Amino acid sequence: MILRPKPVAHRRSRAFATALVAGGLALGVVPAGASPLTDGLWQGETEGDRAKVKVRASIVSGLGELTLEASGRTFKGTLRCRYLLTLEDDQITETLRRENLSSADCPNDLDPALADAGSGTLALSFAGEDMPALEPAKLFRRIGPVPPLRRAILPEGLDVLGASLGATRAAVEAILIDERGYAPQDDRLRRVEDEGYVAEIVHYGRKPEFEDANVADDLVVIAYEGAADAAGAALPEARAVSIRRRWVTHPEAGITLEALSSAVDAKYGAGEITRFYDRMGEQAGGMVKEGRLLTRPRPYCRTAMEDAGREGGVYEQKVSIPGQQSKFTTGVFALCGSFASAVVSEKLSSKTGLKHPVLDLHIASYDMMNDEIWKRVAARLSADLAAGMARENPGKSAAKPEL
């Protein structure tokens, strides 16, 4: 699908950008016009008529910035050029050179066009009079929203006590509080805040029916998806992104290490510590090296990585979910599916002198964690882009005096 610029005059859509600023983009709130096709942070390169150009692009909901590092005889050396973009329906309608951030000889007339290059990539071509003949630059998305058709299927049974990833907070609490007897630990509520982004991490505790039991011996910790403000983050519609349970079983419960390990294998699939699931929701087989099972996702996601243009399938993108300073976190490998990490160990009871098992369980979806990363990046980027557009168009964004 070719995304061609509309037949409009150069810079005709400044009013559109100003409307975005007036509509709240400068406040860091990601507007509803987000595009799963073009939104994101992109990079790529191209070459052609005695020239080579490295490309980086940042696009959020109709505004963007394009950075070109151009070199070669055609450009008479090396140039660094930055442009503000406006887009409508995934089509670039305006390019505006950032005078204070560009080399003096940077071209003004780019006439850029975007094309869907498949597998989550874009092709960026230039037809302007100031540009030499170049092959279309293939752009790879470093981070951005996951396109609907590329989202992974969650495995059946990937839940903790019936609380599933993607379930709303209302549905999760109906299970944990109403059915299972857990209670929110208000003193442990954590908020992750960034510009235009707030998310809540909630601790739920349950005290087993033993005289010396401690409520901290059975905790479920859930990171919910973020919103633009604290009120939105606390809504019952917020979905569970990451679920972890730390359960120190009571010695009198009679649970053996073997019974707990078998229950984990039966529910999440046999494996050592981390079970990875591919984008079709199937458990991925392990890869053994020198007699040791590797638990990093690289071998399980090779096809997805190769489809995204990562040569040899060895590219890893590692970011963090909300609450990165908490021990209830994991790295994100955004091209994979989901995982269940279960550590089963033993603890010696000072009361009985017997060992009893401990479960540290963590489940998460890479797509959902990626969404949260992108929300934070997009909120900050939206504010920066809107502020840049306002500076380049001071007359458009100035308040109208009353006379």
C-alpha positions in Angstrom: 0.0 0.0 0.0 1.5 3.3 -1.1 1.0 6.3 1.2 1.4 9.3 -1.1 1.3 12.9 -0.1 -2.0 14.6 -0.8 -1.9 17.2 -3.7 -1.6 20.2 -1.4 0.6 23.3 -1.3 3.9 23.0 0.7 3.2 23.7 4.4 -0.5 24.0 3.8 -1.3 22.0 7.0 0.1 24.3 9.6 -3.4 25.0 10.7 -3.8 21.2 11.3 -0.7 21.2 13.5 -1.9 24.2 15.4 -5.2 22.5 16.0 -3.3 19.5 17.5 -1.5 21.9 19.8 -4.7 23.5 20.8 -6.3 20.1 21.3 -4.0 19.3 24.2 -1.0 17.6 22.5 1.3 20.0 24.3 0.1 18.6 27.6 1.7 15.3 26.8 -1.6 13.4 26.3 -1.5 11.1 23.3 -4.5 12.0 21.2 -7.0 9.5 19.7 -5.5 9.7 16.2 -2.7 7.3 16.9 -1.7 5.2 13.9 -0.4 1.6 14.4 1.1 1.8 10.9 3.3 5.0 11.1 3.5 5.9 14.8 6.9 5.0 16.4 10.6 5.7 16.4 12.1 4.6 13.1 15.5 4.2 11.6 17.0 3.2 8.2 19.3 4.3 5.4 19.5 4.7 1.7 22.0 5.6 -1.0 22.0 6.6 -4.6 23.4 9.3 -6.9 26.8 9.9 -5.2 25.0 10.2 -1.8 24.2 8.2 1.3 21.5 9.1 3.8 20.8 7.8 7.2 17.3 8.3 8.4 15.6 8.6 11.8 12.0 9.5 12.2 9.7 10.0 15.2 6.0 10.0 14.5 3.1 10.4 17.0 -0.6 10.9 16.0 -0.1 13.3 13.1 3.1 15.0 14.0 6.6 13.9 13.4 10.3 14.8 13.1 12.6 13.5 10.4 16.4 13.6 10.9 18.7 13.0 7.9 22.4 12.5 8.0 23.4 13.0 4.4 26.9 12.5 3.0 28.6 12.3 -0.4 29.6 14.5 -3.3 26.0 15.4 -4.0 25.7 17.1 -0.6 29.2 18.6 -0.8 30.2 16.9 2.4 28.2 15.8 5.4 24.9 17.4 6.5 22.6 17.0 9.5 19.1 18.0 8.6 16.0 18.0 10.8 12.4 18.5 9.6 9.0 18.7 11.3 6.3 16.7 9.7 2.5 16.7 9.7 0.6 13.7 8.6 -3.0 13.0 7.8 -4.3 9.4 7.2 -0.7 8.2 7.4 0.3 10.5 4.6 2.9 13.2 4.9 1.2 16.5 4.1 4.0 19.0 5.2 7.7 19.1 5.8 9.2 22.1 7.6 12.9 22.5 8.0 14.1 23.3 11.5 16.4 26.1 10.7 18.2 26.3 14.1 18.9 22.5 14.1 19.9 22.0 10.5 23.0 22.6 8.5 22.7 25.7 6.3 22.9 23.7 3.0 20.1 21.2 4.0 17.5 20.8 1.2 14.1 22.5 1.6 12.2 20.6 -1.0 12.1 16.9 0.1 8.6 15.8 -1.1 8.8 12.7 1.1 6.4 9.8 0.7 5.7 6.7 2.9 4.9 3.2 1.8 4.0 0.2 3.8 6.9 -2.2 3.2 5.3 -5.1 5.1 6.4 -7.0 8.2 6.1 -3.9 10.2 8.5 -1.8 8.1 8.0 1.4 6.1 9.7 2.7 2.9 10.5 6.4 2.7 11.2 7.9 -0.7 12.0 11.5 -1.8 10.9 13.2 -5.0 11.8 16.8 -4.2 13.9 18.9 -6.6 16.5 19.4 -3.9 17.1 15.7 -3.4 19.3 13.4 -5.5 18.0 10.2 -7.0 17.9 7.7 -4.0 16.5 4.3 -3.4 13.6 4.2 -1.0 14.9 4.0 2.6 13.6 0.9 4.4 12.7 2.0 8.0 12.6 -0.4 10.9 10.6 0.5 14.0 12.8 0.7 17.1 9.8 1.0 19.3 6.1 1.9 18.8 2.6 0.4 19.0 2.2 -3.2 18.0 0.1 -3.4 14.8 -3.2 -5.2 15.4 -2.5 -8.0 12.9 0.9 -8.7 14.5 -0.2 -9.0 18.1 0.6 -12.2 19.8 -2.0 -14.7 20.9 -1.9 -15.3 24.7 -1.5 -19.0 25.7 -4.5 -20.7 27.2 -4.2 -20.8 30.9 -1.7 -18.0 31.2 -3.1 -16.7 34.5 -2.4 -16.5 38.2 -5.3 -18.0 40.3 -7.6 -17.2 37.4 -6.5 -13.6 37.0 -5.4 -13.2 33.4 -3.2 -10.8 31.5 -5.3 -8.2 29.7 -8.2 -8.6 32.2 -9.6 -5.4 33.6 -8.9 -4.3 37.1 -12.5 -4.8 38.0 -12.4 -8.4 36.7 -9.1 -9.2 38.4 -10.3 -7.9 41.8 -13.5 -9.8 41.5 -11.4 -12.9 41.4 -8.7 -12.0 43.9 -10.8 -10.1 46.4 -14.3 -11.6 46.1 -13.4 -15.2 45.3 -9.9 -15.8 46.6 -10.0 -13.6 49.8 -7.1 -11.3 49.0 -7.1 -7.7 50.1 -5.3 -4.6 48.5 -2.3 -3.6 50.6 -2.9 0.2 50.4 0.5 1.0 52.1 2.3 -0.8 49.2 0.5 0.9 46.4 3.0 2.3 43.9 2.6 4.8 41.1 4.9 5.1 38.2 4.7 8.7 36.9 6.2 10.3 33.8 5.2 13.3 31.6 1.7 12.5 30.6 1.7 9.0 32.0 0.7 7.4 35.3 0.5 3.7 36.1 -0.4 1.8 39.3 1.3 -1.3 40.7 -1.1 -2.9 43.3 -0.2 -5.5 45.9 -2.8 -7.9 47.1 -2.3 -10.0 50.2 -4.0 -13.1 51.7 -3.4 -14.5 55.2 -3.7 -18.3 55.2 -5.9 -19.9 57.9 -3.0 -20.8 60.2 -2.4 -19.2 63.6 1.0 -17.9 62.9 0.5 -17.0 59.2 1.6 -13.7 57.9 -0.3 -11.8 55.2 3.0 -11.0 53.5 3.5 -14.8 52.9 1.1 -14.7 50.0 1.3 -11.7 47.7 0.0 -11.0 44.2 1.5 -8.0 42.6 -0.1 -6.6 39.4 1.1 -3.8 37.2 -1.9 -2.2 35.4 -1.7 -0.2 32.2 -1.1 3.5 32.5 -3.2 6.5 31.5 -2.6 10.2 31.1 -3.3 11.0 34.8 -3.8 9.4 38.2 -7.6 9.3 37.8 -7.3 7.3 34.6 -4.7 5.0 36.0 -7.0 4.0 38.8 -10.0 3.2 36.6 -11.6 -0.3 36.8 -11.1 -0.5 33.1 -7.3 -0.5 33.4 -5.9 -3.9 32.2 -3.4 -6.1 33.9 0.0 -6.0 32.1 2.2 -8.0 34.4 1.2 -10.4 37.3 3.5 -11.8 39.9 2.8 -14.0 42.9 5.2 -14.7 45.7 3.8 -17.5 47.9 5.7 -18.9 51.0 3.6 -22.0 51.7 2.9 -22.7 55.4 4.6 -25.8 56.9 1.3 -27.1 58.1 -0.3 -26.9 54.6 1.3 -30.2 53.7 2.5 -29.0 50.3 5.7 -30.7 49.1 8.3 -29.4 46.7 7.5 -32.1 44.2 3.7 -31.4 44.3 4.3 -27.6 43.8 6.8 -28.2 40.9 4.4 -30.7 39.2 1.5 -28.2 39.5 3.6 -25.5 37.8 4.6 -27.9 35.0 1.0 -29.0 34.5 -0.3 -25.4 34.3 2.4 -23.6 32.3 4.3 -26.4 30.6 7.4 -28.3 31.6 10.6 -26.4 31.7 13.3 -24.8 33.7 12.4 -21.5 35.3 11.1 -19.6 32.3 8.6 -20.9 29.8 8.5 -18.8 26.6 5.5 -18.8 24.3 5.7 -17.8 20.7 3.4 -15.3 19.0 0.9 -18.1 18.2 0.5 -18.9 21.9 2.4 -22.2 21.8 5.2 -23.0 24.2 8.5 -22.7 22.5 11.0 -25.5 22.9 14.3 -25.0 24.7 17.7 -24.8 23.2 20.5 -26.7 25.0 24.1 -25.5 24.9 26.8 -27.4 26.6 24.2 -29.4 28.5 22.5 -26.2 29.9 19.0 -25.0 28.9 19.1 -21.5 27.7 16.3 -19.3 29.0 16.8 -16.1 27.1 14.2 -15.6 24.4 16.5 -15.2 21.4 16.3 -18.7 20.1 12.5 -18.8 20.5 11.8 -15.6 18.5 14.2 -16.0 15.6 11.5 -16.0 12.9 9.8 -12.9 14.2 13.2 -11.1 14.4 14.1 -12.1 10.8 10.7 -11.0 9.6 11.4 -7.6 11.1 14.7 -7.4 9.2 17.1 -8.3 12.0 19.8 -10.2 10.2 20.2 -13.7 11.6 17.5 -13.2 14.2 19.9 -11.9 16.8 18.5 -8.5 17.5 17.3 -7.9 21.1 15.4 -4.8 22.2 15.4 -4.7 26.0 13.3 -2.2 27.9 11.5 -2.2 31.2 7.9 -2.3 32.4 6.5 0.3 34.8 8.1 0.0 38.2 11.5 -0.7 36.8 13.1 -0.1 40.2 10.9 -2.9 41.7 12.1 -6.5 41.8 8.8 -7.5 40.2 10.0 -6.6 36.7 11.6 -8.2 33.6 13.3 -7.2 30.4 11.1 -6.9 27.3 12.0 -8.6 24.0 9.3 -6.9 22.0 9.3 -9.4 19.0 8.4 -12.4 21.2 5.1 -13.5 22.6 4.8 -14.0 26.4 6.3 -15.9 29.2 5.8 -17.5 32.6 8.7 -17.5 35.0 8.4 -19.8 38.0 11.1 -20.3 40.6 10.3 -23.1 43.1 12.6 -23.3 46.2 12.5 -24.4 49.8 12.5 -22.6 53.1 13.4 -24.0 56.5 10.7 -23.4 59.2 12.2 -22.3 62.5 9.0 -23.5 64.2 8.8 -27.1 62.8 12.3 -27.6 61.6 10.8 -28.8 58.3 11.4 -27.5 54.8 8.4 -26.1 52.9 8.2 -24.8 49.3 8.2 -21.2 48.1 6.8 -20.1 44.7 8.0 -17.0 42.9 5.8 -16.8 39.8 5.7 -14.1 37.1 3.7 -13.9 33.9 3.6 -11.2 31.3 2.9 -10.4 27.6 5.6 -8.7 25.7 3.1 -6.8 23.5 1.3 -5.3 26.5 4.6 -4.3 28.1 5.7 -2.8 24.8 2.4 -0.8 24.7 3.3 0.7 28.1 6.8 1.6 27.0 5.4 3.3 23.9 2.7 5.2 25.9 5.5 6.8 28.0 7.7 7.6 25.0 4.7 8.9 22.9 3.5 11.2 25.7 6.8 12.8 26.1 7.4 12.9 22.3 4.0 14.4 21.6 4.8 17.4 23.9 8.2 17.9 22.3 6.9 17.8 18.8 4.0 20.1 19.5 6.3 22.6 21.2 8.7 22.5 18.3 5.8 23.1 15.8 4.7 26.0 18.0 8.2 27.6 17.9 8.4 27.3 14.1 4.9 28.8 13.7 4.7 31.5 16.4 2.0 33.4 14.6 -0.2 30.4 14.3 0.0 29.4 18.0 -0.2 32.9 19.5 -3.2 33.8 21.5 -5.7 36.1 19.8 -6.3 39.3 21.8 -9.8 40.5 22.5 -10.4 44.0 21.1 
